[in-house]
Amino acid sequence: MCQPQPPMQLPQTAQAAPSVQDTRFWLDKAVCWGQAGGPADAHKDTSVHLSRLKDFLQQLLTHINDTSSTTGTLKRLPLLGQLLGRLCWSPYVTADATGRRLLLQCLWGLYSEHPGNAVERKANQWIRKVLCQLVTEEDDAPAQALMKKMDIPPKDYHLEVLRKMVALLQETIGKSCSSLGDINQRCSCDNILATSEACVPLVTCPEAAPLIGALLQQQVTCVRAALSKDFLDAVSSAYFSQCLSLEEQAVVSLWYHDLSSLEEAVLRLLECALTFSGPIPRKQLEQSLLPKACAQHCSIFLVVNDIFRSILKQAEGAECVKYFIRAFTSCFLGEVQQQQQQQTSVSLKAMFPQSPQSLLLPLLTRPTEMPQQAWRRHLICLSGSLQRLTEEEEDGDDEDDGSTTSGRYHKVFEAWFLLVQCSHWVQVAVQLLVTSEPEDCAPLLWLLTFYHHPTNRGHHRALQLVRCGEAWDHLHSLFLARPLPVDRLHSLVTLLSPQPQPSLCPLLTLNLLVNFAVFLQQSLSASTEIVKMVVDRCGLLDGAQWLLRSLEIRMNEDDRLSSDTERVHLRIQALQNTLSNARSIRPCQEISPHASKEAPLQNIQ
């Protein structure tokens, strides 16, 4: 039983503001319930007074909402913190839905969005500590003793209180200011920042995940509906460390709200792609949710594209980076197509504002969206448009004093960047070069050279175009002539060696070699012999295997890319087996798709 106490007069329940005497009465009651001799005694006394306690909490909540600051409330009712703290650990108070709701609303009302002094900062810390203690078993010894007396597992009690608190807060934040009927009514968006702050210590609690998701997906209807930076940082850290499970749309909303979290997601995905033994699978890109997020929010795609630009500038020689950007863009465009079917997508011009508009539609059109007979004409038009654009830049560079050079180079870079994003057309060009006559090769060879050597400054594109033509000529003779012309093989190997400088990009020639072996109507044994000899002499084993794997993925994604799909797959498999068996041969040098002048991620922060 409660210890004998002097007679106390029950407080009045009128709408007057609660007094210090009222607070003292209920604090004494809460202490008495905590010291009761057994659960039955506490339950009986709580049941007698619960109705009046709820009236008091309602008065208290009205007073807190009407007072301009937490400091003012605590100055008038100095015992309020002790009272609310003890009531939080009274299971017979929190078990009542109305009592629990009023109690939690009082706590939330005391939380300061922008604490202006030590009192408010201390109050915020205390409220956050209470939330932490609701989901731990060891932080509060008196609470543990009370749970032991009542024969209730503390963790079960704490988690149940937390679940109910989460449900209440979800309902609260779901009411935006646009739903208010009275313009003088307090905007509920004021609670968003405070709620997100209070959720910081709870981000790793599974029970809090619905509330966190609701906060992230809350519609921003006014400037007050902001989320705490600490909350966003904590959620991002918990999500990436796999301590927090979020629904897809909550993850997308996290990236929409938090730039640093979006950057982290992009760099993690790229890191995965660069450490993967082969081209990153499309399924892995889709599971990352980034393409879907980009399709839903134009602003997210613009940020992701800027990150890709920065990476490409520092790792332009790494074919795996180019492949990653192309694969990502392909997944993104697939998601955009689905959004367009639902009539929720923005225009592609808004998605690619810096790209030359004359190239946008031709490059974003996929090869499978037109007849194969139209591919060559389409590529000739693309090559011509790119040539004219680069010639304007290079001719202007010879005439001016350099003051506008950066602007023109930016235009050429954006054209090249778009070509990298849509490099499926480069692969189609390489495929068509296999069956082209010498007089038909010029536009396709120029496109291939521009992809690997986009400018004459530093890349020596004009010289490389000549060497690219020589490589095609050597390969054409190697695969069509019998017996094997040894002089042509020697010339090809010489062309692939580091001397003379500047050397032709090895992966350009290797790409031509692999496509000749796969698509040319030549005996399989002769093709594998040529590939094996070139790979052995030039140390291109990793690069050849990587290109074969990427070609296999491309063919698997759409078998309409070849009119002879079954034969192509058999030849790819045979070449892969041949190169796998050649793994034991030590190359003189190893050139892989990951090779670049600079490590892709080391200089990107």
PyMOL commands that set and color helices and strands:
alter all, ss='L'
color gray80, all
select helices_A, chain A and resi 20-34+39-66+70-76+80-88+91-94+97-110+118-133+141-149+154-173+177-179+190-198+200-202+206-216+229-240+248-257+259-275+282-287+290-296+298-314+319-341+348-351+357-364+367-369+372-399+405-421+424-433+438-440+442-452+461-480+486-496+506-519+524-538+541-557+559-561+565-584
alter helices_A, ss='H'
color red, helices_A
deselect
rebuild
show_as cartoon
